[in-house]
Every structure is written in structure tokens, then in C-alpha cells.
Amino acid sequence: MRRFSNTAIGAVTVAALCTGAWLLGSGADTHAPPQPTAAQARSGHTDARSAPALPPSPPERIRIPSVHVNAPLMGLRLTPAGSLDVPPAEKGNLAGWYEAGTTPGERGTAIVAGHVDNADGPAVFYDLGALRKGTGIEVDRRDGSVALFTVDAVEVYDAKHFPDEKVYGAVSRPELRVITCGGGYSRSTGYQGNVVVFAHLTGSR
């Protein structure tokens, strides 16, 4: 499997996730998904407790019980324009992972992305912004193992100032980023930014 630098994926990474089709169709802004509070942002302190890296193995499912996520994962590649492709919008309970990058549990930064909503209503990561530090994330892997991650921070960024290096940059331990749309919402352009969950591997089974 050819590996690409995650830093090659720019702020357009999840642009196709961010149309806000449901809000646009409903004609109401009152159903906007939850957004992370300042208390869930990075504090500058890095949790030293990290489990040993797992061997590479493609992920098959992601579970985040605290926000009722239990979804299969499909492989995502870069489009000709250099952005990350996205799961089919009509499949609301489907997320994807960047299959040319790090597999979840392997040393490095693994990327998972999914829609916040679609034309029918909330989608797989609608409640992602409600996650809190210390929350558990489980990723089932093809080799039969389950990678267990702990959330370090949940932040929201304006698309024009998306911190590529902070989100996609190289790390020395197994880490995970879970990304969807968020921030302000405009009926003309959709969501104005992205919610990003930062997590690191703390175990496996």
C-alpha cells in the first residue's frame, strides 16, 4: 500500500462533507449539531500514557458509545484535486478512513472522516462536537483486534484557518483524528469549518 504524507491533505479535506444538506432542506438553523466548548480544547499537556503501536491492519468499524456512533468504515482516497474523497452522502451511518495513510493503532496519525448530516437528517458524526476529553473510541480492525483510543481534545476550526500541521502532522505514537463539519453555518455555503477530535491509543484487545 502506498503511503502519502497526511500533511498533503489541505483544508479542503472534508469540504464535500460540509454542504449542510439537511439544514438547507429544512429551512431552519435550529437543528445545528453540537459544537465543542473551549473546555474540550487542547490544554498543552500531553498524556504520557500510550499503548504500544499495533501492526498495520485496515479498520472496519468505529464505535464511540458516548455519542451513539457504531458505523462501518470504508477506504477513502484523494481526489484528482488533492482533497480527501468522502463516503456516499446517502449512506448516513457510514464513515471513511484515509487508506493511503496510517491505519488506526499503527504509529502515526490515522484519519477518519464522516458526514455530519445529509438530506435526510443527522448523519454518522452529527454529535461529534459533544464529545469530551477522556471519552473512549474503539476501532475494529481486519486482523481481529480492537484499537482503543482516548480523546485528548475536541476542537472546531474555521475552514480558512484549518491547522494542517496540527491535525495531520507526524507524531511519534499511535494517534487518531476524527473529522466532520462544524462551526458556523450559512445557507449559501454550508458549514464554515470542521470539528476535529484528537485521540491517542491507550490499549487494544
GROMACS elastic network, one bead per residue, 0.5 to 0.9 nm:
[ bonds ]
;  ai    aj funct       b0    kb
    1    99     6  0.84120   500
    1   100     6  0.68025   500
    1   101     6  0.89464   500
    2   100     6  0.59629   500
    2   101     6  0.81063   500
    3     6     6  0.89163   500
    3    99     6  0.83548   500
    3   101     6  0.52840   500
    3   102     6  0.77187   500
    4     7     6  0.84784   500
    4     8     6  0.74015   500
    4   100     6  0.58200   500
    4   101     6  0.57950   500
    4   102     6  0.89361   500
    5     8     6  0.55608   500
    5     9     6  0.79017   500
    5   100     6  0.86496   500
    5   101     6  0.70443   500
    5   168     6  0.83162   500
    5   169     6  0.82960   500
    5   170     6  0.83721   500
    6     9     6  0.57072   500
    6    10     6  0.87427   500
    6    98     6  0.88418   500
    6   100     6  0.88569   500
    6   101     6  0.66367   500
    6   102     6  0.86304   500
    6   109     6  0.77467   500
    6   110     6  0.86175   500
    6   111     6  0.83947   500
    6   164     6  0.86422   500
    6   165     6  0.86754   500
    6   167     6  0.87790   500
    6   168     6  0.50966   500
    6   169     6  0.65676   500
    6   170     6  0.78447   500
    7    10     6  0.69648   500
    7   164     6  0.62292   500
    7   165     6  0.61574   500
    7   167     6  0.83824   500
    7   168     6  0.52833   500
    7   169     6  0.57741   500
    7   170     6  0.81784   500
    8    82     6  0.78833   500
    8    83     6  0.88869   500
    8   164     6  0.85582   500
    8   168     6  0.84888   500
    9    12     6  0.74397   500
    9    13     6  0.58906   500
    9    78     6  0.81874   500
    9    82     6  0.67532   500
    9    83     6  0.61037   500
    9    84     6  0.69909   500
    9   164     6  0.75307   500
    9   168     6  0.77665   500
   10    13     6  0.56984   500
   10    82     6  0.79374   500
   10    83     6  0.69288   500
   10    84     6  0.88516   500
   10   162     6  0.80506   500
   10   163     6  0.88211   500
   10   164     6  0.61326   500
   11    14     6  0.75677   500
   11    15     6  0.78348   500
   11    83     6  0.82795   500
   11   159     6  0.61402   500
   11   160     6  0.72508   500
   11   161     6  0.78086   500
   11   162     6  0.54694   500
   11   163     6  0.77759   500
   11   164     6  0.66944   500
   12    15     6  0.50106   500
   12    16     6  0.81420   500
   12    82     6  0.83320   500
   12    83     6  0.56456   500
   12    84     6  0.76714   500
   12   159     6  0.77072   500
   12   162     6  0.89672   500
   13    16     6  0.80128   500
   13    17     6  0.89204   500
   13    78     6  0.87636   500
   13    82     6  0.82054   500
   13    85     6  0.77913   500
   13    86     6  0.89558   500
   14    17     6  0.52504   500
   14    18     6  0.69441   500
   14    83     6  0.73882   500
   14    84     6  0.64202   500
   14    85     6  0.76775   500
   14    86     6  0.71898   500
   14   113     6  0.73635   500
   14   114     6  0.82977   500
   14   115     6  0.87213   500
   14   179     6  0.77618   500
   14   180     6  0.70205   500
   14   181     6  0.73804   500
   14   194     6  0.79208   500
   15    18     6  0.54300   500
   15    19     6  0.78297   500
   15    83     6  0.80578   500
   15    84     6  0.85445   500
   15   159     6  0.85043   500
   15   181     6  0.81201   500
   15   191     6  0.89740   500
   15   193     6  0.86900   500
   15   194     6  0.89152   500
   16    19     6  0.67353   500
   16    84     6  0.86705   500
   16    85     6  0.77344   500
   16    86     6  0.67749   500
   16   115     6  0.87419   500
   17    20     6  0.79476   500
   17    86     6  0.68762   500
   17    87     6  0.86476   500
   17    89     6  0.79644   500
   17   113     6  0.86327   500
   17   114     6  0.70400   500
   17   115     6  0.51972   500
   17   116     6  0.71851   500
   17   117     6  0.82064   500
   17   118     6  0.87687   500
   17   180     6  0.69510   500
   17   181     6  0.64033   500
   17   191     6  0.88594   500
   18    21     6  0.82199   500
   18   115     6  0.74831   500
   18   116     6  0.76270   500
   18   117     6  0.84144   500
   18   180     6  0.78272   500
   18   181     6  0.53157   500
   18   182     6  0.77657   500
   18   189     6  0.84563   500
   18   190     6  0.58221   500
   18   191     6  0.52170   500
   18   192     6  0.77262   500
   18   193     6  0.79219   500
   18   194     6  0.82485   500
   19    22     6  0.86168   500
   19    23     6  0.89440   500
   19    24     6  0.82320   500
   19   117     6  0.86652   500
   19   118     6  0.83218   500
   19   181     6  0.87330   500
   19   187     6  0.87555   500
   19   188     6  0.89928   500
   19   189     6  0.67052   500
   19   191     6  0.63000   500
   20    23     6  0.54732   500
   20    24     6  0.60432   500
   20    25     6  0.85668   500
   20   116     6  0.78930   500
   20   117     6  0.64456   500
   20   118     6  0.68452   500
   20   119     6  0.80567   500
   20   181     6  0.85521   500
   20   185     6  0.77641   500
   20   186     6  0.85665   500
   20   187     6  0.79133   500
   20   189     6  0.83579   500
   20   191     6  0.61319   500
   21    24     6  0.50698   500
   21    25     6  0.60287   500
   21    26     6  0.85241   500
   21   117     6  0.68559   500
   21   118     6  0.51690   500
   21   120     6  0.81437   500
   21   121     6  0.81828   500
   21   190     6  0.77454   500
   22    25     6  0.50802   500
   22    26     6  0.59728   500
   22    27     6  0.85012   500
   22   117     6  0.61844   500
   22   118     6  0.52980   500
   22   120     6  0.60821   500
   22   121     6  0.52120   500
   22   122     6  0.74571   500
   23    26     6  0.51084   500
   23    27     6  0.60871   500
   23    28     6  0.59472   500
   23    29     6  0.62253   500
   23    30     6  0.85193   500
   23    31     6  0.70898   500
   23    32     6  0.73869   500
   23   117     6  0.83610   500
   23   118     6  0.86385   500
   23   119     6  0.80693   500
   23   121     6  0.80161   500
   23   185     6  0.89009   500
   23   187     6  0.78137   500
   23   190     6  0.85385   500
   24    27     6  0.54983   500
   24    28     6  0.73678   500
   24    29     6  0.83743   500
   24   119     6  0.82790   500
   24   186     6  0.88210   500
   24   187     6  0.59031   500
   24   188     6  0.85560   500
   24   190     6  0.78512   500
   25    28     6  0.81712   500
   25   119     6  0.67514   500
   25   120     6  0.87737   500
   26    29     6  0.82782   500
   26   119     6  0.88113   500
   26   121     6  0.89705   500
   27   187     6  0.85582   500
   28    31     6  0.68435   500
   28    32     6  0.86713   500
   29    32     6  0.58861   500
   29   185     6  0.79556   500
   29   186     6  0.89679   500
   29   187     6  0.87596   500
   32    35     6  0.87289   500
   32   126     6  0.89139   500
   32   182     6  0.87067   500
   32   185     6  0.80235   500
   33   116     6  0.76587   500
   33   117     6  0.87479   500
   33   122     6  0.81828   500
   33   126     6  0.57620   500
   33   127     6  0.62444   500
   33   128     6  0.83437   500
   33   129     6  0.73507   500
   33   130     6  0.86399   500
   33   182     6  0.74382   500
   34   126     6  0.76488   500
   34   127     6  0.60328   500
   34   128     6  0.74869   500
   34   129     6  0.51735   500
   34   130     6  0.56493   500
   34   182     6  0.83055   500
   35   127     6  0.82738   500
   35   128     6  0.79380   500
   35   130     6  0.62593   500
   35   155     6  0.83796   500
   35   156     6  0.73012   500
   35   182     6  0.68461   500
   35   183     6  0.69648   500
   35   195     6  0.74985   500
   36    39     6  0.80007   500
   36    40     6  0.63569   500
   36    41     6  0.79124   500
   36   128     6  0.83435   500
   36   130     6  0.58460   500
   36   131     6  0.72829   500
   36   132     6  0.81120   500
   36   154     6  0.60810   500
   36   155     6  0.59812   500
   36   156     6  0.66802   500
   36   195     6  0.76787   500
   37    40     6  0.56480   500
   37    41     6  0.73286   500
   37   129     6  0.83429   500
   37   130     6  0.83916   500
   37   154     6  0.81542   500
   37   155     6  0.77684   500
   37   156     6  0.87893   500
   38    41     6  0.54102   500
   38    42     6  0.88080   500
   38   154     6  0.87843   500
   38   155     6  0.77849   500
   39    42     6  0.83590   500
   39    43     6  0.86364   500
   39   132     6  0.87109   500
   39   133     6  0.88670   500
   39   153     6  0.88580   500
   39   154     6  0.89268   500
   40    43     6  0.84180   500
   40   131     6  0.81894   500
   40   132     6  0.60412   500
   40   133     6  0.60658   500
   40   152     6  0.82142   500
   40   153     6  0.53511   500
   40   154     6  0.53183   500
   40   155     6  0.68659   500
   41   133     6  0.85228   500
   41   152     6  0.82766   500
   41   153     6  0.50395   500
   41   154     6  0.55337   500
   41   155     6  0.53987   500
   41   156     6  0.86822   500
   42    45     6  0.74560   500
   42    46     6  0.86691   500
   42   152     6  0.70062   500
   42   153     6  0.51927   500
   42   154     6  0.75618   500
   42   155     6  0.78164   500
   42   198     6  0.87461   500
   43    46     6  0.81580   500
   43   153     6  0.82387   500
   45    48     6  0.89995   500
   46    49     6  0.88544   500
   46   152     6  0.80300   500
   47    50     6  0.76183   500
   47   152     6  0.77951   500
   47   200     6  0.88408   500
   49   201     6  0.87904   500
   49   202     6  0.68760   500
   50    53     6  0.86527   500
   50   173     6  0.73337   500
   50   174     6  0.79440   500
   50   200     6  0.69074   500
   50   201     6  0.57644   500
   50   203     6  0.76245   500
   51    54     6  0.87108   500
   51   173     6  0.84312   500
   51   174     6  0.80463   500
   51   200     6  0.85325   500
   51   201     6  0.56607   500
   51   203     6  0.52303   500
   51   204     6  0.79412   500
   52   105     6  0.86936   500
   52   106     6  0.88397   500
   52   107     6  0.84648   500
   52   173     6  0.79549   500
   52   174     6  0.79024   500
   52   201     6  0.79351   500
   52   202     6  0.81675   500
   52   203     6  0.78605   500
   53   105     6  0.59027   500
   53   106     6  0.51538   500
   53   107     6  0.53557   500
   53   108     6  0.89137   500
   53   173     6  0.69852   500
   53   174     6  0.58498   500
   53   201     6  0.77455   500
   54    57     6  0.82709   500
   54   104     6  0.84774   500
   54   105     6  0.52196   500
   54   107     6  0.73519   500
   54   147     6  0.81115   500
   54   174     6  0.81896   500
   54   204     6  0.84048   500
   55   103     6  0.87322   500
   55   105     6  0.74925   500
   55   106     6  0.57899   500
   55   107     6  0.84371   500
   56   102     6  0.77527   500
   56   103     6  0.58186   500
   56   104     6  0.79203   500
   56   105     6  0.74647   500
   56   106     6  0.55541   500
   56   107     6  0.87112   500
   57   103     6  0.61196   500
   57   104     6  0.77888   500
   57   105     6  0.82747   500
   57   106     6  0.79991   500
   57   141     6  0.60172   500
   57   142     6  0.59183   500
   57   143     6  0.61160   500
   57   145     6  0.88763   500
   58    75     6  0.86422   500
   58    97     6  0.89691   500
   58    99     6  0.77241   500
   58   103     6  0.57339   500
   58   104     6  0.75436   500
   58   140     6  0.88215   500
   58   141     6  0.57425   500
   58   142     6  0.56171   500
   58   143     6  0.79150   500
   59    62     6  0.79197   500
   59    72     6  0.87877   500
   59    73     6  0.67461   500
   59    74     6  0.83471   500
   59    75     6  0.87616   500
   59    97     6  0.78445   500
   59   103     6  0.67907   500
   59   104     6  0.66367   500
   59   139     6  0.64537   500
   59   140     6  0.57602   500
   59   142     6  0.58996   500
   59   143     6  0.87523   500
   59   146     6  0.89397   500
   60    71     6  0.86866   500
   60    72     6  0.57746   500
   60    73     6  0.50529   500
   60    74     6  0.72131   500
   60   139     6  0.73121   500
   60   140     6  0.55483   500
   60   141     6  0.54395   500
   60   142     6  0.61711   500
   61    70     6  0.71840   500
   61    71     6  0.55608   500
   61    73     6  0.50971   500
   61    74     6  0.86265   500
   61    95     6  0.84435   500
   61   138     6  0.81965   500
   61   139     6  0.56587   500
   61   140     6  0.50721   500
   61   141     6  0.72504   500
   62    69     6  0.72736   500
   62    70     6  0.58701   500
   62    71     6  0.55043   500
   62    72     6  0.63966   500
   62    73     6  0.68696   500
   62    95     6  0.80714   500
   62   112     6  0.89982   500
   62   137     6  0.72917   500
   62   138     6  0.57750   500
   62   140     6  0.64308   500
   63    68     6  0.77280   500
   63    69     6  0.52026   500
   63    71     6  0.65089   500
   63    72     6  0.88416   500
   63   136     6  0.87084   500
   63   137     6  0.59308   500
   63   138     6  0.50777   500
   63   139     6  0.63595   500
   63   140     6  0.82557   500
   64    67     6  0.59173   500
   64    68     6  0.61166   500
   64    70     6  0.65625   500
   64   135     6  0.80847   500
   64   136     6  0.65362   500
   64   138     6  0.64936   500
   64   139     6  0.89302   500
   65    69     6  0.59131   500
   65    70     6  0.73964   500
   65   135     6  0.88515   500
   65   136     6  0.77251   500
   65   137     6  0.76391   500
   65   138     6  0.87405   500
   66    69     6  0.77558   500
   66   130     6  0.89878   500
   66   131     6  0.73948   500
   66   135     6  0.72865   500
   66   136     6  0.79411   500
   66   137     6  0.89470   500
   67   125     6  0.84651   500
   67   126     6  0.87859   500
   67   127     6  0.59372   500
   67   128     6  0.68600   500
   67   130     6  0.73946   500
   67   131     6  0.70044   500
   68   124     6  0.88566   500
   68   127     6  0.82974   500
   69    93     6  0.83159   500
   69   124     6  0.65113   500
   69   125     6  0.72657   500
   69   127     6  0.86644   500
   69   128     6  0.88686   500
   70    93     6  0.78888   500
   70    94     6  0.89443   500
   70   124     6  0.82186   500
   71    93     6  0.56806   500
   71    94     6  0.55189   500
   71    95     6  0.65333   500
   71   124     6  0.72176   500
   72    93     6  0.75432   500
   72    94     6  0.55943   500
   72    95     6  0.63934   500
   72    96     6  0.80307   500
   73    87     6  0.89531   500
   73    94     6  0.62068   500
   73    97     6  0.65717   500
   73   112     6  0.84197   500
   74    87     6  0.73263   500
   74    94     6  0.75084   500
   74    95     6  0.64522   500
   74    97     6  0.63478   500
   74    98     6  0.88625   500
   74    99     6  0.86345   500
   75    87     6  0.86267   500
   75    95     6  0.88590   500
   75    96     6  0.55493   500
   75    97     6  0.52721   500
   75    98     6  0.61438   500
   75    99     6  0.52200   500
   75   100     6  0.86522   500
   76    84     6  0.67841   500
   76    85     6  0.56529   500
   76    86     6  0.64951   500
   76    87     6  0.75217   500
   76    96     6  0.58018   500
   76    97     6  0.55388   500
   76    99     6  0.57153   500
   76   100     6  0.80111   500
   76   112     6  0.89822   500
   76   113     6  0.89101   500
   77    83     6  0.84237   500
   77    84     6  0.58618   500
   77    85     6  0.56409   500
   77    86     6  0.83674   500
   77    97     6  0.84581   500
   77    98     6  0.60203   500
   77    99     6  0.63557   500
   77   100     6  0.66852   500
   78    81     6  0.76489   500
   78    82     6  0.54445   500
   78    83     6  0.53370   500
   78    85     6  0.55957   500
   78    98     6  0.82410   500
   78   100     6  0.85422   500
   79    82     6  0.52376   500
   79    83     6  0.54203   500
   79    84     6  0.60200   500
   79    85     6  0.57135   500
   80    83     6  0.75635   500
   81    84     6  0.88548   500
   82    85     6  0.89260   500
   84    98     6  0.75525   500
   85    96     6  0.88888   500
   85    98     6  0.87331   500
   86    89     6  0.79300   500
   86    95     6  0.81801   500
   86    96     6  0.69045   500
   86   113     6  0.74420   500
   86   114     6  0.70784   500
   86   115     6  0.80854   500
   87    90     6  0.85838   500
   87    91     6  0.74175   500
   87    92     6  0.88368   500
   87    94     6  0.66756   500
   87    95     6  0.62444   500
   87    96     6  0.60947   500
   87   113     6  0.84070   500
   87   114     6  0.68286   500
   87   115     6  0.77252   500
   88    91     6  0.56519   500
   88    92     6  0.80939   500
   88    94     6  0.80478   500
   89    92     6  0.64292   500
   89    94     6  0.87923   500
   89   115     6  0.71241   500
   89   117     6  0.82413   500
   89   118     6  0.60210   500
   89   119     6  0.82061   500
   89   123     6  0.87239   500
   90    93     6  0.89756   500
   90   118     6  0.67493   500
   90   119     6  0.77151   500
   90   120     6  0.81257   500
   91    94     6  0.58115   500
   91    95     6  0.89164   500
   91   118     6  0.85294   500
   91   123     6  0.81595   500
   91   124     6  0.89050   500
   92    95     6  0.84172   500
   92   114     6  0.87090   500
   92   115     6  0.71765   500
   92   116     6  0.85495   500
   92   117     6  0.71688   500
   92   118     6  0.67765   500
   92   120     6  0.83369   500
   92   121     6  0.83914   500
   92   122     6  0.74838   500
   92   124     6  0.57010   500
   93   114     6  0.86564   500
   93   115     6  0.86296   500
   93   123     6  0.60372   500
   93   125     6  0.84336   500
   94   114     6  0.69408   500
   94   115     6  0.81656   500
   94   123     6  0.82293   500
   94   124     6  0.63138   500
   95   112     6  0.70245   500
   95   113     6  0.58950   500
   95   115     6  0.73602   500
   95   124     6  0.69269   500
   95   125     6  0.82917   500
   96    99     6  0.86385   500
   96   111     6  0.84399   500
   96   112     6  0.55837   500
   96   113     6  0.54094   500
   96   114     6  0.61902   500
   97   100     6  0.89027   500
   97   101     6  0.85781   500
   97   103     6  0.82256   500
   97   104     6  0.88085   500
   97   110     6  0.76519   500
   97   111     6  0.55848   500
   97   113     6  0.62379   500
   97   114     6  0.87400   500
   98   101     6  0.56189   500
   98   102     6  0.76225   500
   98   103     6  0.81669   500
   98   110     6  0.73121   500
   98   111     6  0.55752   500
   98   112     6  0.65522   500
   98   113     6  0.81721   500
   99   102     6  0.72710   500
   99   103     6  0.72306   500
   99   110     6  0.89569   500
   99   111     6  0.85939   500
  100   103     6  0.86921   500
  101   108     6  0.88094   500
  101   109     6  0.79113   500
  101   110     6  0.66177   500
  101   111     6  0.76185   500
  102   105     6  0.82906   500
  102   106     6  0.63555   500
  102   107     6  0.73835   500
  102   108     6  0.60851   500
  102   109     6  0.59764   500
  102   111     6  0.75172   500
  102   174     6  0.89172   500
  103   106     6  0.55550   500
  103   107     6  0.83402   500
  103   108     6  0.83531   500
  103   109     6  0.81414   500
  103   110     6  0.56043   500
  103   111     6  0.81490   500
  103   141     6  0.89095   500
  104   107     6  0.82895   500
  104   108     6  0.84994   500
  104   109     6  0.77721   500
  104   110     6  0.51992   500
  104   111     6  0.78064   500
  104   112     6  0.87922   500
  104   139     6  0.72029   500
  104   141     6  0.81123   500
  104   147     6  0.70073   500
  104   174     6  0.73428   500
  104   175     6  0.73218   500
  104   176     6  0.64667   500
  104   201     6  0.85593   500
  105   108     6  0.83028   500
  105   109     6  0.89729   500
  105   110     6  0.78644   500
  105   139     6  0.84057   500
  105   141     6  0.89043   500
  105   146     6  0.86564   500
  105   147     6  0.55816   500
  105   148     6  0.79641   500
  105   149     6  0.83515   500
  105   174     6  0.54723   500
  105   175     6  0.71257   500
  105   176     6  0.79979   500
  105   200     6  0.85255   500
  105   201     6  0.63222   500
  105   203     6  0.89877   500
  105   204     6  0.84271   500
  106   109     6  0.81471   500
  106   110     6  0.78939   500
  106   173     6  0.81002   500
  106   174     6  0.53966   500
  106   175     6  0.80024   500
  106   201     6  0.89064   500
  107   110     6  0.86217   500
  107   171     6  0.76896   500
  107   172     6  0.65897   500
  107   173     6  0.50627   500
  107   175     6  0.71844   500
  108   169     6  0.86816   500
  108   170     6  0.61031   500
  108   171     6  0.52583   500
  108   172     6  0.62077   500
  108   173     6  0.58224   500
  108   175     6  0.59701   500
  108   176     6  0.82653   500
  109   167     6  0.84194   500
  109   168     6  0.65202   500
  109   169     6  0.72587   500
  109   170     6  0.64652   500
  109   171     6  0.64459   500
  109   172     6  0.88642   500
  109   173     6  0.81381   500
  109   174     6  0.64041   500
  109   176     6  0.56005   500
  109   177     6  0.70631   500
  109   200     6  0.89958   500
  110   168     6  0.83712   500
  110   174     6  0.78395   500
  110   175     6  0.62304   500
  110   177     6  0.61855   500
  110   178     6  0.86067   500
  111   168     6  0.79634   500
  111   175     6  0.88845   500
  111   176     6  0.60806   500
  111   177     6  0.50455   500
  111   178     6  0.62358   500
  111   179     6  0.76993   500
  112   176     6  0.75664   500
  112   177     6  0.61307   500
  112   179     6  0.62604   500
  112   180     6  0.88823   500
  113   125     6  0.84803   500
  113   177     6  0.82292   500
  113   178     6  0.56857   500
  113   180     6  0.58845   500
  114   123     6  0.80515   500
  114   124     6  0.64695   500
  114   125     6  0.61007   500
  114   178     6  0.80776   500
  114   179     6  0.66699   500
  114   180     6  0.55656   500
  114   181     6  0.84446   500
  115   118     6  0.71497   500
  115   122     6  0.84670   500
  115   123     6  0.57366   500
  115   124     6  0.61458   500
  115   125     6  0.59937   500
  115   126     6  0.73818   500
  115   179     6  0.87214   500
  115   180     6  0.58879   500
  115   181     6  0.70894   500
  116   121     6  0.89234   500
  116   122     6  0.62033   500
  116   123     6  0.50270   500
  116   124     6  0.62577   500
  116   127     6  0.77908   500
  116   128     6  0.81616   500
  116   180     6  0.58829   500
  116   181     6  0.59459   500
  116   182     6  0.78939   500
  117   120     6  0.76229   500
  117   121     6  0.55552   500
  117   124     6  0.74031   500
  117   125     6  0.76907   500
  117   126     6  0.62158   500
  117   181     6  0.88321   500
  118   121     6  0.55076   500
  118   122     6  0.64581   500
  118   123     6  0.61912   500
  119   122     6  0.85224   500
  120   123     6  0.83964   500
  122   125     6  0.78887   500
  122   126     6  0.54644   500
  122   127     6  0.85398   500
  123   126     6  0.54682   500
  123   127     6  0.88244   500
  124   127     6  0.80687   500
  124   128     6  0.86423   500
  125   128     6  0.51019   500
  125   129     6  0.83288   500
  125   178     6  0.89427   500
  125   179     6  0.82638   500
  125   180     6  0.64567   500
  125   181     6  0.86196   500
  126   129     6  0.76374   500
  126   180     6  0.80907   500
  126   181     6  0.86235   500
  127   130     6  0.55045   500
  127   131     6  0.74635   500
  128   131     6  0.56814   500
  128   154     6  0.85440   500
  128   178     6  0.84854   500
  128   179     6  0.83752   500
  128   180     6  0.76061   500
  128   195     6  0.73885   500
  128   196     6  0.84262   500
  128   197     6  0.78385   500
  129   132     6  0.84191   500
  129   154     6  0.69592   500
  129   155     6  0.78799   500
  129   156     6  0.80694   500
  129   180     6  0.88591   500
  129   182     6  0.78291   500
  129   195     6  0.62741   500
  129   196     6  0.81482   500
  129   197     6  0.82249   500
  130   154     6  0.84940   500
  131   134     6  0.88865   500
  131   135     6  0.68514   500
  131   151     6  0.81948   500
  131   153     6  0.86885   500
  131   154     6  0.68496   500
  131   197     6  0.80974   500
  132   135     6  0.58191   500
  132   151     6  0.71530   500
  132   152     6  0.83695   500
  132   153     6  0.72589   500
  132   154     6  0.69306   500
  133   136     6  0.88688   500
  133   150     6  0.76756   500
  133   151     6  0.50722   500
  133   152     6  0.52815   500
  133   153     6  0.55179   500
  133   154     6  0.72336   500
  133   199     6  0.88580   500
  134   150     6  0.55138   500
  134   151     6  0.50472   500
  134   152     6  0.64483   500
  134   153     6  0.84067   500
  134   199     6  0.88880   500
  135   149     6  0.83165   500
  135   150     6  0.56590   500
  135   151     6  0.52697   500
  135   152     6  0.83460   500
  135   199     6  0.89928   500
  136   148     6  0.69798   500
  136   149     6  0.57497   500
  136   151     6  0.64151   500
  136   199     6  0.87674   500
  137   147     6  0.82515   500
  137   148     6  0.59518   500
  137   150     6  0.62214   500
  137   151     6  0.74117   500
  137   199     6  0.81671   500
  138   146     6  0.64607   500
  138   147     6  0.57595   500
  138   149     6  0.62582   500
  138   150     6  0.89055   500
  138   204     6  0.87962   500
  139   145     6  0.84961   500
  139   146     6  0.54758   500
  139   147     6  0.50988   500
  139   148     6  0.66159   500
  139   149     6  0.81096   500
  140   143     6  0.85777   500
  140   144     6  0.70168   500
  140   145     6  0.62531   500
  140   147     6  0.65047   500
  140   148     6  0.89796   500
  141   144     6  0.56263   500
  141   145     6  0.54625   500
  141   146     6  0.58578   500
  141   147     6  0.73178   500
  142   145     6  0.72864   500
  143   146     6  0.87845   500
  144   205     6  0.87826   500
  145   204     6  0.68408   500
  145   205     6  0.56620   500
  146   203     6  0.85648   500
  146   204     6  0.53912   500
  146   205     6  0.52472   500
  147   201     6  0.69389   500
  147   202     6  0.81901   500
  147   203     6  0.64231   500
  147   205     6  0.69437   500
  148   200     6  0.83379   500
  148   201     6  0.57713   500
  148   202     6  0.58389   500
  148   204     6  0.52185   500
  148   205     6  0.78556   500
  149   175     6  0.78523   500
  149   176     6  0.75747   500
  149   199     6  0.58949   500
  149   200     6  0.51758   500
  149   202     6  0.53911   500
  149   203     6  0.69310   500
  149   204     6  0.85287   500
  150   198     6  0.85306   500
  150   199     6  0.52428   500
  150   200     6  0.56315   500
  150   201     6  0.64929   500
  150   202     6  0.63203   500
  150   203     6  0.89950   500
  151   154     6  0.76140   500
  151   176     6  0.88317   500
  151   197     6  0.69119   500
  151   198     6  0.58248   500
  151   200     6  0.67420   500
  152   197     6  0.77414   500
  152   198     6  0.54607   500
  152   199     6  0.50825   500
  152   200     6  0.71622   500
  153   196     6  0.82842   500
  153   197     6  0.60037   500
  153   198     6  0.51868   500
  153   199     6  0.70616   500
  154   195     6  0.71071   500
  154   196     6  0.57882   500
  154   198     6  0.62134   500
  154   199     6  0.88833   500
  155   194     6  0.83068   500
  155   195     6  0.57374   500
  155   196     6  0.53954   500
  155   197     6  0.65748   500
  155   198     6  0.82287   500
  156   181     6  0.87123   500
  156   182     6  0.67195   500
  156   183     6  0.62481   500
  156   193     6  0.69365   500
  156   194     6  0.55282   500
  156   196     6  0.61373   500
  156   197     6  0.88455   500
  157   160     6  0.83164   500
  157   161     6  0.67778   500
  157   162     6  0.57571   500
  157   163     6  0.78724   500
  157   182     6  0.79822   500
  157   183     6  0.68893   500
  157   192     6  0.84963   500
  157   193     6  0.53683   500
  157   194     6  0.54096   500
  157   195     6  0.65902   500
  157   196     6  0.78820   500
  158   161     6  0.54485   500
  158   162     6  0.60769   500
  158   182     6  0.84829   500
  158   183     6  0.66365   500
  158   184     6  0.82355   500
  158   192     6  0.59395   500
  158   194     6  0.66231   500
  159   162     6  0.51757   500
  159   183     6  0.88219   500
  159   191     6  0.88913   500
  159   192     6  0.59789   500
  159   194     6  0.66023   500
  160   192     6  0.84066   500
  160   193     6  0.77796   500
  161   164     6  0.88018   500
  161   193     6  0.87696   500
  162   166     6  0.89089   500
  162   167     6  0.84950   500
  162   193     6  0.79299   500
  162   194     6  0.81095   500
  163   166     6  0.53946   500
  163   167     6  0.62570   500
  163   168     6  0.84359   500
  164   167     6  0.53387   500
  164   168     6  0.56883   500
  164   169     6  0.71024   500
  165   168     6  0.53005   500
  165   170     6  0.80497   500
  166   169     6  0.56955   500
  166   170     6  0.88606   500
  167   177     6  0.71652   500
  167   196     6  0.78678   500
  167   198     6  0.79845   500
  168   171     6  0.88689   500
  168   177     6  0.81064   500
  171   174     6  0.75098   500
  171   175     6  0.75011   500
  172   175     6  0.87056   500
  173   200     6  0.75583   500
  173   201     6  0.78451   500
  174   199     6  0.88592   500
  174   200     6  0.59009   500
  174   201     6  0.55536   500
  174   202     6  0.89019   500
  175   198     6  0.74812   500
  175   199     6  0.56793   500
  175   201     6  0.59569   500
  176   197     6  0.78675   500
  176   198     6  0.61193   500
  176   199     6  0.50833   500
  176   200     6  0.58915   500
  176   201     6  0.77337   500
  177   196     6  0.65224   500
  177   197     6  0.54160   500
  177   198     6  0.50446   500
  177   199     6  0.63962   500
  177   200     6  0.87506   500
  178   195     6  0.81835   500
  178   196     6  0.57481   500
  178   198     6  0.69896   500
  178   199     6  0.83234   500
  179   194     6  0.67669   500
  179   195     6  0.57744   500
  179   197     6  0.64412   500
  180   193     6  0.87611   500
  180   194     6  0.56309   500
  180   195     6  0.54264   500
  180   196     6  0.67963   500
  181   191     6  0.62533   500
  181   192     6  0.78012   500
  181   193     6  0.59097   500
  181   195     6  0.56452   500
  181   196     6  0.85382   500
  182   185     6  0.76710   500
  182   191     6  0.57279   500
  182   192     6  0.66641   500
  182   193     6  0.51534   500
  182   195     6  0.52537   500
  183   191     6  0.62827   500
  183   192     6  0.55392   500
  183   194     6  0.62932   500
  183   195     6  0.72713   500
  184   190     6  0.84255   500
  184   191     6  0.58047   500
  184   192     6  0.51431   500
  184   193     6  0.69646   500
  185   188     6  0.87773   500
  185   189     6  0.76806   500
  185   190     6  0.54492   500
  185   192     6  0.57317   500
  185   193     6  0.85289   500
  186   189     6  0.54088   500
  186   191     6  0.62775   500
  186   192     6  0.72461   500
  187   190     6  0.55971   500
  187   191     6  0.84339   500
  189   192     6  0.75290   500
  191   194     6  0.78620   500
  201   204     6  0.80523   500
